[in-house]
Amino acid sequence: MRTEKRASGRLGSERVEAAHWDEIAARYGDAYAAREHVRGNDPLHAAHMAALGPVENRHILDLGCGMGLWTTELASSGATVVALDVSAASVATVRKRAQRFDLADRVDPVAASAHALPFADGSFDLVTGHLILHHLDAGIAAREIARVLKPGGRAVFTENSARSGTLMFARRFLCGRFGIPRWSTPDEYPLRRSDLRRLRAPFAQMTTLHPRFDWFFLLNAKLFGFRNLRVSRVLDWLDRTIPAVLPFMRRLAYYQVIVLQR
Ligand SMILES: C[S@@+](CC[C@H](N)C(=O)[O-])C[C@H]1O[C@@H](n2cnc3c(N)ncnc32)[C@H](O)[C@@H]1O
């Protein structure tokens, strides 16, 4: 079973992840340190923020924070944020970003693994993350997230999903071939039902939301690179129309917002 294999090679996998993201941070860190906050009217982001609820004066853990785009958005909305990532170079970029936006007193960057959080039980009001859980051993991460949350606290993640057989077929047989790019690290895999079950285990409740469809967004990213405006419009229309006309397709969306209530 994949989760067992990943768990047994966990330290090796963490080293591979850290090296991969350190390299990306070394290349793009300066650009990221200066980028504006993420805010926008994207439905996925809006659903994530709505699920988090008010963040002002909340103490939040941004798990797998990367170069801190979301960290500084939360801090600029009045939260105090611990930004944790296994990549030391990414964490260094978060520190620069926080200084650049005058948020250093609200952001605490920490280089550590999500599998062994260096925080006391019940430290955080909220835990949040974007595209991090599918890099982790879901069961170990869930136990750690539940442990560091205060009683009644909530964790919200935007993640990918393996629920669509069509997308997973394309991922397996097309990406990395025929000139179609493959962007993933070797050990990551979109979240499967078994991962969701392991995530849910230490929590009182789990909800998943599917505010965007993204099949055609992925097609555009992989095949056309968003270069053709007309093609982009048609693909965007398909992404909006298919789940509106066939609501049962929503659950097969590529991205999902996962809400875990302690
Ligand atoms: C796809 S990136 C997402 C970064 C950021 N959340 C964002 O949306 O821009 C995945 C991040 O997870 C981090 N990561 C991978 N394994 C980790 C682990 N075991 N503990 C903490 N962070 C980890 C990587 O270093 C990387 O920054």
The ligand as a Tripos MOL2 file, in Angstrom:
@<TRIPOS>MOLECULE
LIG
   27    29     1     0     0
SMALL
NO_CHARGES

@<TRIPOS>ATOM
      1 C1          3.1630   22.5840   -3.5620 C.3       1 LIG1
      2 S1          4.1510   23.4010   -2.3400 S.3       1 LIG1
      3 C2          2.9370   24.4790   -1.6040 C.3       1 LIG1
      4 C3          3.5450   25.6800   -0.9400 C.3       1 LIG1
      5 C4          2.5500   26.7260   -0.4000 C.3       1 LIG1
      6 N1          1.6120   26.1590    0.5370 N.3       1 LIG1
      7 C5          1.8070   27.3950   -1.5370 C.2       1 LIG1
      8 O1          0.6280   27.0830   -1.7740 O.co2     1 LIG1
      9 O2          2.4060   28.2500   -2.2100 O.co2     1 LIG1
     10 C6          4.3760   22.1250   -1.1420 C.3       1 LIG1
     11 C7          5.1940   22.5620    0.0700 C.3       1 LIG1
     12 O3          5.1760   21.5260    1.0270 O.3       1 LIG1
     13 C8          6.4410   21.4950    1.6600 C.3       1 LIG1
     14 N2          6.6300   20.1820    2.3060 N.ar      1 LIG1
     15 C9          6.7690   18.9690    1.7250 C.ar      1 LIG1
     16 N3          6.9160   18.0070    2.6610 N.ar      1 LIG1
     17 C10         6.8500   18.6240    3.8650 C.ar      1 LIG1
     18 C11         6.9320   18.1710    5.2220 C.ar      1 LIG1
     19 N4          7.1390   16.8880    5.5240 N.pl3     1 LIG1
     20 N5          6.8010   19.0930    6.2040 N.ar      1 LIG1
     21 C12         6.6120   20.4070    5.9370 C.ar      1 LIG1
     22 N6          6.5510   20.9000    4.6680 N.ar      1 LIG1
     23 C13         6.6630   20.0150    3.6500 C.ar      1 LIG1
     24 C14         7.4060   21.7660    0.5380 C.3       1 LIG1
     25 O4          8.6750   22.1680    1.0090 O.3       1 LIG1
     26 C15         6.6610   22.8530   -0.2300 C.3       1 LIG1
     27 O5          7.0020   24.1400    0.2180 O.3       1 LIG1
@<TRIPOS>BOND
     1     1     2 1
     2     2     3 1
     3     2    10 1
     4     3     4 1
     5     4     5 1
     6     5     6 1
     7     5     7 1
     8     7     8 2
     9     7     9 1
    10    10    11 1
    11    11    12 1
    12    11    26 1
    13    12    13 1
    14    13    14 1
    15    13    24 1
    16    14    15 ar
    17    14    23 ar
    18    15    16 ar
    19    16    17 ar
    20    17    18 ar
    21    17    23 ar
    22    18    19 1
    23    18    20 ar
    24    20    21 ar
    25    21    22 ar
    26    22    23 ar
    27    24    25 1
    28    24    26 1
    29    26    27 1
@<TRIPOS>SUBSTRUCTURE
     1 LIG1         1 GROUP 0 **** ****
